[in-house]
Amino acid sequence: MAGNAGGATTTASTGPRVGVLALQGDFREHLAVLRGLGADAVPVRRPEELEQVAGLVIPGGESSVMDKLSRAFGLAEPLRAAIAGGLPVYGTCAGLIMLADTIVDGIAGQQSLGGLDVAVRRNAFGSQVDSFETDLDIPQLGEEPVHAVFIRAPIVESVGERATVLARVPDGRVVAVEQGDLLGTSFHPEITGDTRFHAYFLAKVRAREAAMQYL
Ligand SMILES: NC(=O)CC[C@H](N)C(=O)O
């Protein structure tokens, strides 16, 4: 923290500057994980704040509320423009719904930001199994399985040709996808202590930042 030269316990933020959409949901957990990985993580609620970040996380929460708030705050169009312009974005759970080109089972009038060439079904695991945990094999993140926590989670119902599957639950349904610098998971790595998804995302942000320096 600035002005804390004598402090013994602060971790220096070395960047990149990454935003977490902080309209609703568990944005604080994402900020903490990103800061723990050395990123300069900041909440984003206004278009001016969005302009200053090199990547963005859209947290879990309730996608229909996030949709309404993003429109009410004048953020929906700047977010769409940023995604179209290549901003790396990682969406977890409700954030994945926000990133999907198509929402299945949204509330009346619910819009997504889009970007990911997928159709995502909200609350896909049904009311009997609102929440569950399982281990996922994700070779891109290493040999150790990823312990995944699902909370009223969406499922990726169809994957377009521009998107790639990263993980499936044991019955074969898709729960993690990527498409260039866009990343989406049905589950919540920000609450398990396993930081590999956030590290994987930060690597995308850093690579893009490095590439932009030579433009
Ligand atoms: N944990 C979550 O983010 C749940 C997502 C929520 N069911 C939605 O539709 O947005």
Ligand as a Chemical Component Dictionary entry (heavy atoms), coordinates in Angstrom:
data_LIG
# 
_chem_comp.id                   LIG 
_chem_comp.type                 NON-POLYMER 
_chem_comp.pdbx_formal_charge   0 
_chem_comp.three_letter_code    LIG 
# 
loop_
_chem_comp_atom.comp_id 
_chem_comp_atom.atom_id 
_chem_comp_atom.alt_atom_id 
_chem_comp_atom.type_symbol 
_chem_comp_atom.charge 
_chem_comp_atom.model_Cartn_x 
_chem_comp_atom.model_Cartn_y 
_chem_comp_atom.model_Cartn_z 
_chem_comp_atom.pdbx_ordinal 
LIG N1 N1 N 0 -22.957 -19.007 -7.914  1  
LIG C1 C1 C 0 -23.454 -18.364 -8.953  2  
LIG O1 O1 O 0 -22.835 -17.460 -9.518  3  
LIG C2 C2 C 0 -24.846 -18.741 -9.341  4  
LIG C3 C3 C 0 -25.293 -18.199 -10.674 5  
LIG C4 C4 C 0 -26.779 -17.915 -10.641 6  
LIG N2 N2 N 0 -27.554 -19.107 -10.503 7  
LIG C5 C5 C 0 -27.168 -17.133 -11.892 8  
LIG O2 O2 O 0 -28.017 -17.521 -12.621 9  
LIG O3 O3 O 0 -26.596 -16.112 -12.137 10 
# 
loop_
_chem_comp_bond.comp_id 
_chem_comp_bond.atom_id_1 
_chem_comp_bond.atom_id_2 
_chem_comp_bond.value_order 
_chem_comp_bond.pdbx_ordinal 
LIG N1 C1 SING 1 
LIG C1 O1 DOUB 2 
LIG C1 C2 SING 3 
LIG C2 C3 SING 4 
LIG C3 C4 SING 5 
LIG C4 N2 SING 6 
LIG C4 C5 SING 7 
LIG C5 O2 DOUB 8 
LIG C5 O3 SING 9 
# 
